[in-house]
Amino acid sequence: MVKFLLWCVLLVFCWPLALVALILYPIVWLLLLPFRLVGIAVEGVLGLVSGIILLPGRLLRAI
């Protein structure tokens, strides 16, 4: 919603720039998508490693 309101303000003040932003936004989103997927994968791997490292402590705390 905030992005839309900012775009509306940009449309009022500088409509050519708002149209360029409207065209480029999906292209930039598609270009950044692989980096988001890599980030999700890295976060999952780090969570797994963290779980493996902290497992002995959790087992000792449960006893």
C-alpha positions in Angstrom: 0.0 0.0 0.0 2.8 2.4 0.9 4.6 1.7 -2.5 1.3 2.5 -4.3 0.9 5.7 -2.4 4.5 6.7 -3.1 4.0 5.9 -6.8 0.8 8.1 -6.8 2.8 11.0 -5.3 5.5 10.4 -7.9 2.8 10.4 -10.6 1.5 13.8 -9.6 5.0 15.4 -9.4 6.8 13.7 -12.3 4.6 11.4 -14.4 7.3 10.3 -16.9 9.5 9.0 -14.0 6.4 7.3 -12.5 5.8 5.5 -15.8 9.4 4.4 -16.1 9.2 3.1 -12.5 6.0 1.2 -13.4 7.8 -0.5 -16.3 11.1 -1.2 -14.6 9.7 -2.5 -11.3 8.7 -6.0 -12.6 12.0 -6.3 -14.5 14.0 -5.5 -11.3 11.8 -7.9 -9.3 12.6 -10.7 -11.8 16.3 -9.9 -11.7 16.4 -10.1 -7.9 14.4 -13.3 -7.6 17.4 -15.7 -7.8 19.1 -13.8 -5.0 15.9 -14.3 -2.8 15.9 -18.0 -3.6 19.6 -18.3 -2.7 18.9 -16.4 0.6 16.1 -18.8 1.5 18.3 -21.8 0.8 21.2 -20.3 2.8 18.9 -19.5 5.7 17.6 -23.1 5.7 21.1 -24.6 5.7 22.2 -22.3 8.5 19.2 -23.2 10.5 20.0 -26.9 10.0 23.6 -26.4 11.0 22.5 -24.4 14.1 20.1 -27.2 15.0 22.8 -29.8 14.7 25.2 -27.8 16.8 22.7 -27.0 19.5 21.2 -30.5 19.7 23.5 -31.8 22.5 22.7 -28.9 24.7 18.9 -29.4 24.2 19.3 -33.1 25.0 21.2 -32.3 28.2 18.7 -29.7 29.2 15.8 -32.2 28.7 17.4 -34.7 31.1 
